[in-house]
Amino acid sequence: MEQDGYLSSDSSFYGDSDHRARLEEEARNFDPTRYWSNHPHLLPVIAATSRTKAQASSSSPSKPLYNPYEGRICARQLNESVEDFLKRLPPLTTRVSLECPWIFVANPHATSRPTDCDQGGFMQAAEEMLEEFSQKRNDVEKAMVGKAKASITRKLTPLRKSLEEELLAKAKEKNFTSGKWMLFPYPEDVNGQWAIVAEATVNRELGTAAKVAPDSGDGDRTPRLICVYTKDFSDMEDVKRVLERMVELGLVKKKGAMGEERGIYYKADVFTELGINSGNEWGLKASLYASKDMLGGGKK
């Protein structure tokens, strides 16, 4: 022990010279790939091997495979097969937790990056817009006290339309443009539908990513939510392409068993973050698009 209290390289703490020589030899001969193959289910191993595989398989150094969820236990890793991922995290029986609030899968070839988005800047501007609308609505309602509700609604309709347009324009300005088609399978169908979505997402057939709700653990039999994400809610061609592929995969039914109209809805993430759900206080539509409108047979 040296006088400053630190262990010197000659300290017996490291063992005698023979012991140190043996350890150094083991370190030189250590094969990490052999360790990885013997411990394939450890998350650090999945993450480490995924980086190696991604670097080796990338056709262009400027466009490597990308996974925004890499290293998260609740998501598919780059080197993990879809089959293994589905076995590891089946949504029907995987319990929701702090580590696993959702089960995620990403399109490893997607070009969008979270750092491109100024979500904070959008939220600040959007909250000011909503507050301004609320004040205008209060002014209208005060000025029309005693008038029929329908008359007040007609007065507020153009204000709501303007608010929606301004929110979406600000989202484009801040590059907060992601959105999702939403599926609601019953628990008995969730594993099957999620398997189709996960496989298609990884194979670049759908959008940028997808997620599914795990088991809440309370015996709830209500439908689970699956979100299929696209990069830009304003890219109608891409939004429709993803929808049409979902139809081809059997995920969206145009008609029910009795011939009734059925469909799914597309919601911008900006509306989700702002808490704009059905029956929201601003009277805005929660979804941007309906599948039956895009596919024909519906009224916009």
Helices and strands as residue ranges (DSSP letters): G 12-14, H 17-29, H 32-38, H 43-57, H 82-88, E 103-106, G 114-116, H 119-143, H 149-173, E 179-183, H 187-202, E 209-212, E 226-230, H 236-248, E 265-268, H 269-273, E 289-290, H 291-294
